[in-house]
Amino acid sequence: MKNSIFFKNIRYLVTCDDDDNLFENINMYIENGEIKYIGNEFKSANEIIDATDMVMYPGLINTHHHLYQIFSRNIPQVQNMELFPWLKYLYEIWKNINSDVIMYSSLCGMGELLKTGCTTCFDHHYVFPKNQNNLIESQFEAAKMIGIRMYASRGSMSLSVKDGGLPPDTVVQTVEEILKDSDRLVKKFHDKSRFSMRQVAIAPCSPFSVSQTLMIESAKLARKLGVRLHTHLAETKDEENFTVEKFNMRPLEYMESLGWLGSDVWFAHGIHFNDNELKLLASTGTGIAHCPISNMKLSSGIAKIPKMLKLNVPVGLGVDGSASNDGSNMLEEMRVAFLLHRLNSSKNAPTGYDILKIATRGSAKVLGRNDIGKLSVGMAGDLFMIKLNRLELIGADLDPKSLLSTVGFKGNVDYTIVNGKVVVKDGILVNIDEEKIYNESHVVAKKFIRGF
């Protein structure tokens, strides 16, 4: 049976397509999750939405997150720490993760993402306490329940404190365990088909928490299975000092030596690259997930996004972990990104519309997807809409393409559509009872922080 939806009288349709089209007073028809028509004709459908006075955007795409961290945000003891001491403190909490924590933190984080216009979530989960074997399964279950397009990763850590790493012994695994489970999860969940709702990447945590052997073997396995590779890189000077002292190489040179460059690889953060390294990223098609709020909160630095864009380095946007951001709001991430680079780079900074394109088609490219990130016929029916006829947006429609970055939007969006299905209506999640999930999550979160 056809699942169809028709949007009539869309005030502005910001496509983010290759021609940067902006349509006014237009209609759109989606059938079985695919955009079939954009124009002035009327199409009959199962559901008709009057989009008069609304602006429509492609669904935002989050390229880096740690959903599990939602239950450990706003902890006073870590608010003024930088990455390494911050991690050491929080690992003592995170070692208590179980499938309930993953399920409810995922529902909360995905819910906030959907309510702020994000339709695809990539999550980098790398904390696997002993005897906790269903964590990624819980994420996919939560994603299916709430209706978001999910891209999970089988992260990993193999170096504990005794091996010169940062995490405690209870959350590291052997190379063999990690590779075996990575293979299992890819074969179980990774769907390569167009408009796929679930995919898997292989994602060792970072140069300072995994061995060279794990990085090399993970790359071999990912390429054998045809999936993407992800890790943190060049986030802090501490990390740079670590790789220089231990391997006599800067972080990117170290990654190159392990086979970790290419169009199937993307790094989270990518702050401390020099000009030659940026050129290497560009020539190899290696992507970057830009996480400005986390980078600011942890005093990590400012990624050279203007230079990356000029060199055509693939760049997407990410909120990073909720404990290093304290939120899962892609709309906020966009405005902060715009303002940060305006402050730091003046006229060379990305425009407001450039930031939107980073968060949509740029993020899609980083994730290796050519079916999401823009609104045109043949693309996925992933989008969100905001009513313009509200006091806080008066006068803001002079440039709908830049509105979200220059003016910003502080509330919940009016509609979010994923795969042609309404998942947020009037700012409220459609598929779950928010009050019930909040109450259940509150109990799990408090128990988690107390260490069970």
C-alpha positions as CSV (number, residue, x, y, z in Angstrom):
1,M,0.0,0.0,0.0
2,K,1.3,3.5,-0.9
3,N,2.3,5.7,1.9
4,S,2.0,9.2,0.5
5,I,2.1,12.8,1.8
6,F,1.4,16.1,0.0
7,F,2.6,19.5,1.1
8,K,0.7,22.4,-0.4
9,N,1.5,26.1,-0.6
10,I,5.0,25.8,0.9
11,R,6.0,29.5,1.4
12,Y,9.7,28.8,0.9
13,L,11.4,25.5,0.0
14,V,15.1,25.6,0.6
15,T,16.4,22.7,-1.4
16,C,20.2,22.7,-0.7
17,D,20.4,21.0,-4.1
18,D,23.3,21.3,-6.5
19,D,21.8,24.5,-8.0
20,D,21.0,26.0,-4.6
21,N,17.4,26.4,-5.7
22,L,14.9,28.4,-3.5
23,F,11.3,27.9,-4.4
24,E,8.4,30.0,-3.3
25,N,4.7,29.0,-3.1
26,I,5.4,25.5,-4.2
27,N,4.0,22.0,-3.6
28,M,5.8,18.7,-2.9
29,Y,4.6,15.1,-3.1
30,I,6.4,12.2,-1.3
31,E,5.5,8.5,-1.9
32,N,6.9,5.6,0.0
33,G,9.6,7.7,1.4
34,E,10.8,9.2,-1.9
35,I,10.3,12.8,-3.2
36,K,8.3,12.3,-6.4
37,Y,7.2,15.7,-7.4
38,I,8.0,19.4,-6.7
39,G,5.8,21.9,-8.6
40,N,2.5,23.7,-8.7
41,E,0.2,20.8,-9.4
42,F,-2.1,19.2,-6.8
43,K,-1.5,15.5,-6.0
44,S,-3.9,13.3,-4.0
45,A,-2.2,11.6,-1.0
46,N,-2.9,9.8,2.2
47,E,-2.0,12.9,4.1
48,I,-2.2,16.6,3.1
49,I,-0.3,19.3,5.0
50,D,-1.0,22.9,4.5
51,A,2.4,24.6,4.5
52,T,1.2,28.1,4.0
53,D,3.5,30.5,6.0
54,M,6.1,27.7,6.5
55,V,9.7,27.3,5.4
56,M,10.9,23.8,4.5
57,Y,14.4,22.6,4.8
58,P,16.2,19.3,4.1
59,G,16.5,17.2,7.3
60,L,19.7,18.0,9.2
61,I,22.3,15.2,9.4
62,N,24.3,14.7,12.6
63,T,27.7,13.2,11.8
64,H,29.1,12.7,15.3
65,H,27.4,12.0,18.6
66,H,27.7,10.0,21.8
67,L,24.1,9.4,22.9
68,Y,25.0,7.5,26.0
69,Q,26.5,10.7,27.5
70,I,23.1,12.4,27.9
71,F,22.7,11.0,31.4
72,S,26.1,12.4,32.5
73,R,25.8,16.1,31.4
74,N,26.0,19.2,33.5
75,I,28.1,17.5,36.2
76,P,29.7,20.3,38.2
77,Q,33.0,18.6,38.8
78,V,33.9,18.5,35.1
79,Q,32.6,21.8,33.8
80,N,36.0,23.5,33.7
81,M,38.1,20.5,32.6
82,E,39.7,19.9,29.2
83,L,39.4,16.6,27.3
84,F,41.9,14.2,29.0
85,P,41.0,14.9,32.7
86,W,37.3,15.3,31.6
87,L,37.4,11.8,30.1
88,K,39.2,10.2,33.1
89,Y,36.6,11.5,35.5
90,L,33.6,10.5,33.4
91,Y,34.9,7.0,32.5
92,E,34.3,6.1,36.1
93,I,30.6,6.8,35.5
94,W,30.4,5.5,32.0
95,K,31.8,2.1,33.0
96,N,28.3,1.4,34.5
97,I,26.5,1.5,31.1
98,N,23.9,-1.1,30.3
99,S,21.2,-1.7,27.7
100,D,18.6,0.3,29.7
101,V,21.0,3.3,29.8
102,I,21.6,3.0,26.1
103,M,17.9,2.6,25.2
104,Y,16.6,5.6,27.2
105,S,19.6,7.9,26.5
106,S,19.1,7.1,22.8
107,L,15.4,7.9,23.0
108,C,16.1,11.2,24.8
109,G,18.9,12.3,22.4
110,M,17.1,11.2,19.3
111,G,14.0,12.9,20.4
112,E,15.8,16.2,20.9
113,L,17.4,15.8,17.5
114,L,14.1,15.1,15.8
115,K,12.5,18.1,17.5
116,T,15.2,20.4,16.2
117,G,15.1,19.3,12.6
118,C,17.6,16.4,12.5
119,T,16.5,13.4,10.6
120,T,19.7,11.2,10.4
121,C,21.7,10.5,13.5
122,F,25.2,9.0,13.5
123,D,26.3,7.8,16.9
124,H,29.8,6.8,17.9
125,H,29.4,4.3,20.7
126,Y,32.7,2.9,22.0
127,V,32.1,2.0,25.7
128,F,31.4,-1.7,26.1
129,P,31.5,-2.8,29.7
130,K,32.0,-6.6,30.3
131,N,28.9,-8.7,29.8
132,Q,27.0,-5.9,28.1
133,N,26.4,-7.4,24.6
134,N,23.2,-5.7,23.3
135,L,24.1,-2.1,23.3
136,I,24.0,-1.4,19.6
137,E,20.9,-3.5,19.3
138,S,19.3,-1.2,21.9
139,Q,20.2,1.8,19.8
140,F,18.6,0.4,16.7
141,E,15.5,-0.5,18.7
142,A,15.2,3.0,20.0
143,A,15.7,4.5,16.5
144,K,12.9,2.3,15.1
145,M,10.6,3.2,17.9
146,I,11.1,7.0,17.5
147,G,11.4,7.0,13.7
148,I,14.8,8.5,13.1
149,R,17.2,7.4,10.3
150,M,20.0,5.8,12.3
151,Y,23.7,5.3,11.5
152,A,25.4,3.5,14.4
153,S,29.0,2.5,14.8
154,R,30.8,-0.3,16.5
155,G,33.3,1.7,18.4
156,S,36.0,0.2,20.6
157,M,38.8,0.8,23.1
158,S,41.7,-1.7,23.6
159,L,44.2,0.4,25.7
160,S,43.3,0.8,29.4
161,V,45.2,2.8,32.0
162,K,47.6,-0.1,32.6
163,D,48.5,0.0,28.9
164,G,49.1,3.8,28.8
165,G,45.5,4.7,27.7
166,L,42.8,6.6,29.6
167,P,39.8,4.3,30.2
168,P,39.5,1.8,33.1
169,D,40.2,-1.9,32.5
170,T,36.5,-2.8,32.7
171,V,35.6,-1.0,29.4
172,V,38.4,-2.2,27.1
173,Q,38.3,-5.3,25.0
174,T,40.8,-7.4,23.1
175,V,41.4,-6.9,19.4
176,E,39.8,-10.3,18.7
177,E,36.7,-9.5,20.7
178,I,36.2,-6.2,18.9
179,L,36.7,-7.4,15.4
180,K,34.4,-10.4,15.9
181,D,31.6,-8.2,17.2
182,S,32.2,-5.6,14.6
183,D,31.8,-8.2,11.9
184,R,28.6,-9.6,13.6
185,L,27.0,-6.1,13.9
186,V,27.8,-5.1,10.3
187,K,26.3,-8.3,8.9
188,K,23.3,-8.0,11.2
189,F,22.3,-4.4,10.7
190,H,24.1,-2.7,7.9
191,D,21.7,-2.0,5.0
192,K,23.4,-0.7,1.9
193,S,20.1,-0.1,0.0
194,R,19.0,3.4,-1.1
195,F,16.9,5.1,1.6
196,S,18.3,2.7,4.2
197,M,17.1,3.5,7.7
198,R,20.0,1.7,9.4
199,Q,23.7,1.5,8.7
200,V,26.9,0.7,10.6
201,A,30.4,2.0,10.6
202,I,33.5,0.6,12.3
203,A,34.9,3.2,14.7
204,P,37.8,2.7,17.1
205,C,37.7,5.5,19.7
206,S,40.9,7.4,19.3
207,P,44.7,7.2,18.9
208,F,45.1,7.3,22.7
209,S,42.6,4.5,23.5
210,V,43.3,1.8,20.9
211,S,46.4,-0.1,19.7
212,Q,48.0,0.2,16.3
213,T,46.9,-3.4,15.6
214,L,43.3,-2.6,16.2
215,M,43.4,0.4,13.9
216,I,45.0,-1.6,11.1
217,E,42.8,-4.6,11.4
218,S,39.6,-2.4,11.8
219,A,40.5,-0.7,8.5
220,K,41.0,-4.1,6.8
221,L,37.7,-5.4,8.1
222,A,35.7,-2.3,7.2
223,R,37.0,-2.4,3.6
224,K,36.3,-6.1,3.3
225,L,32.7,-5.6,4.5
226,G,32.3,-2.4,2.5
227,V,31.5,0.0,5.4
228,R,33.0,3.3,6.5
229,L,35.6,4.1,9.1
230,H,35.4,6.7,11.9
231,T,37.5,7.9,14.8
232,H,38.4,11.0,16.8
233,L,41.4,12.9,15.5
234,A,43.3,16.1,16.0
235,E,40.9,17.2,18.7
236,T,43.4,18.5,21.3
237,K,47.1,19.4,21.6
238,D,47.3,16.7,24.3
239,E,46.5,14.1,21.6
240,E,49.0,15.6,19.3
241,N,51.7,15.4,22.0
242,F,50.7,11.8,22.7
243,T,51.2,10.6,19.1
244,V,54.4,12.6,18.6
245,E,55.9,11.2,21.8
246,K,54.8,7.6,21.3
247,F,55.0,7.2,17.5
248,N,57.2,10.2,16.5
249,M,54.3,11.2,14.1
250,R,51.6,13.9,14.2
251,P,48.1,12.5,14.4
252,L,47.2,12.6,10.7
253,E,50.6,11.1,9.7
254,Y,50.0,8.4,12.2
255,M,46.5,7.7,10.6
256,E,48.1,7.6,7.2
257,S,50.6,5.0,8.3
258,L,47.7,2.8,9.5
259,G,45.7,3.0,6.2
260,W,43.2,5.4,7.7
261,L,42.9,8.0,4.9
262,G,40.3,7.9,2.0
263,S,36.8,8.7,0.9
264,D,35.5,6.0,3.2
265,V,37.0,7.7,6.3
266,W,35.9,10.6,8.4
267,F,37.4,12.1,11.6
268,A,35.6,13.8,14.4
269,H,36.8,17.3,15.2
270,G,39.9,17.8,13.1
271,I,41.0,21.0,14.8
272,H,44.8,20.8,14.9
273,F,45.7,20.3,11.2
274,N,48.4,22.3,9.5
275,D,48.0,23.5,5.9
276,N,49.8,20.5,4.3
277,E,47.5,18.2,6.3
278,L,44.4,20.0,5.1
279,K,45.6,19.4,1.5
280,L,46.2,15.7,2.3
281,L,42.6,15.5,3.6
282,A,41.3,17.1,0.4
283,S,43.4,15.0,-2.0
284,T,42.3,11.8,-0.3
285,G,38.6,12.8,0.2
286,T,38.8,12.2,3.9
287,G,36.0,13.8,5.8
288,I,35.6,15.9,9.0
289,A,32.7,16.1,11.5
290,H,32.8,19.6,12.8
291,C,31.6,19.9,16.4
292,P,32.0,23.6,17.4
293,I,30.1,23.6,20.7
294,S,32.0,20.7,22.1
295,N,35.2,22.2,20.9
296,M,34.4,25.5,22.6
297,K,33.2,23.9,25.9
298,L,36.3,21.7,26.3
299,S,38.6,24.6,25.1
300,S,39.9,22.3,22.4
301,G,40.3,24.9,19.7
302,I,38.7,26.1,16.4
303,A,38.7,23.9,13.4
304,K,39.9,25.5,10.2
305,I,36.6,25.2,8.4
306,P,37.0,28.1,6.0
307,K,40.2,26.6,4.6
308,M,38.7,23.1,4.5
309,L,35.7,24.4,2.4
310,K,38.1,26.3,0.1
311,L,40.1,23.1,-0.5
312,N,36.9,20.9,-0.9
313,V,37.6,18.8,2.2
314,P,34.3,17.0,2.9
315,V,32.8,18.7,6.0
316,G,29.7,17.7,8.0
317,L,28.2,19.0,11.3
318,G,27.9,17.1,14.5
319,V,26.7,17.8,18.1
320,D,29.3,15.5,19.7
321,G,28.5,13.9,23.0
322,S,25.8,15.5,25.1
323,A,28.2,15.7,28.0
324,S,30.7,17.8,26.0
325,N,27.9,19.8,24.4
326,D,25.2,19.4,27.0
327,G,22.6,19.2,24.2
328,S,21.6,17.4,21.0
329,N,20.3,20.4,19.1
330,M,21.5,20.7,15.5
331,L,19.8,24.1,15.0
332,E,21.9,25.5,17.9
333,E,25.0,23.8,16.5
334,M,24.5,25.6,13.2
335,R,24.1,29.1,14.7
336,V,27.1,28.6,17.0
337,A,29.2,27.4,14.0
338,F,28.2,30.5,12.0
339,L,29.0,32.9,14.8
340,L,32.2,31.2,15.8
341,H,33.7,31.4,12.4
342,R,32.5,34.9,11.8
343,L,34.4,35.9,15.0
344,N,37.5,34.0,14.1
345,S,37.6,34.4,10.3
346,S,35.6,37.6,9.5
347,K,34.8,37.9,5.8
348,N,36.4,34.5,5.1
349,A,33.9,32.7,7.3
350,P,31.2,30.4,5.8
351,T,27.9,32.2,5.1
352,G,24.8,31.3,6.9
353,Y,23.7,29.3,3.9
354,D,27.1,27.6,3.8
355,I,26.5,26.3,7.3
356,L,23.1,24.9,6.3
357,K,24.8,23.1,3.4
358,I,27.4,21.7,5.8
359,A,24.6,20.3,8.0
360,T,22.7,18.8,5.1
361,R,24.4,17.8,1.9
362,G,27.9,18.2,3.4
363,S,27.0,15.8,6.2
364,A,25.4,13.4,3.7
365,K,28.7,13.2,1.8
366,V,30.7,12.6,4.9
367,L,28.5,9.7,5.7
368,G,28.7,8.4,2.2
369,R,25.1,8.9,1.4
370,N,23.8,10.3,-1.9
371,D,20.1,9.8,-1.1
372,I,19.7,12.4,1.7
373,G,20.8,15.9,2.4
374,K,18.8,17.8,-0.2
375,L,15.3,18.2,-1.4
376,S,14.8,17.2,-5.0
377,V,12.9,14.6,-7.0
378,G,14.4,11.1,-6.3
379,M,15.8,12.0,-2.9
380,A,14.6,10.8,0.5
381,G,11.6,12.4,2.0
382,D,13.5,13.8,5.0
383,L,12.7,17.4,5.9
384,F,11.5,19.8,8.6
385,M,9.3,22.9,8.6
386,I,9.0,26.0,10.6
387,K,6.1,28.5,10.7
388,L,7.3,31.9,9.8
389,N,4.2,33.8,11.1
390,R,5.5,34.0,14.7
391,L,6.6,37.1,16.6
392,E,10.2,35.9,17.1
393,L,10.7,35.5,13.3
394,I,9.3,38.8,12.1
395,G,11.5,40.2,9.3
396,A,13.6,37.0,9.3
397,D,12.3,35.8,5.9
398,L,14.5,38.2,3.9
399,D,17.0,35.4,3.4
400,P,15.4,32.0,4.2
401,K,18.6,30.1,3.2
402,S,20.6,31.8,5.9
403,L,17.8,32.2,8.5
404,L,18.8,29.3,10.7
405,S,22.4,30.5,11.1
406,T,22.0,34.3,11.2
407,V,18.8,34.7,13.1
408,G,18.6,31.2,14.6
409,F,15.6,29.3,15.7
410,K,15.3,28.6,19.4
411,G,12.3,26.4,19.8
412,N,11.1,23.0,18.4
413,V,10.3,22.8,14.7
414,D,6.7,22.5,13.7
415,Y,7.1,19.4,11.6
416,T,9.8,16.8,11.1
417,I,9.4,14.2,8.3
418,V,11.6,11.1,8.1
419,N,11.3,8.7,5.2
420,G,8.1,10.4,4.2
421,K,6.5,9.9,7.7
422,V,5.6,12.5,10.2
423,V,7.7,12.0,13.3
424,V,7.3,15.5,14.9
425,K,4.0,17.5,14.7
426,D,3.5,20.9,16.3
427,G,6.8,20.4,18.1
428,I,5.8,17.1,19.7
429,L,7.2,13.6,19.0
430,V,4.5,11.5,17.3
431,N,5.7,8.0,17.9
432,I,6.4,8.0,21.7
433,D,4.7,9.4,24.8
434,E,7.2,12.0,25.8
435,E,6.1,12.3,29.4
436,K,6.2,8.5,29.9
437,I,9.7,8.3,28.4
438,Y,10.9,11.2,30.5
439,N,9.7,9.6,33.7
440,E,11.3,6.3,32.9
441,S,14.5,7.9,31.7
442,H,14.7,10.0,34.9
443,V,14.7,6.8,37.0
444,V,17.4,5.1,34.8
445,A,19.6,8.3,34.7
446,K,19.6,8.8,38.5
447,K,20.4,5.1,39.0
448,F,23.2,5.4,36.4
449,I,24.8,8.4,38.1
450,R,24.7,6.7,41.5
451,G,26.7,3.8,40.0
452,F,23.8,1.4,40.5
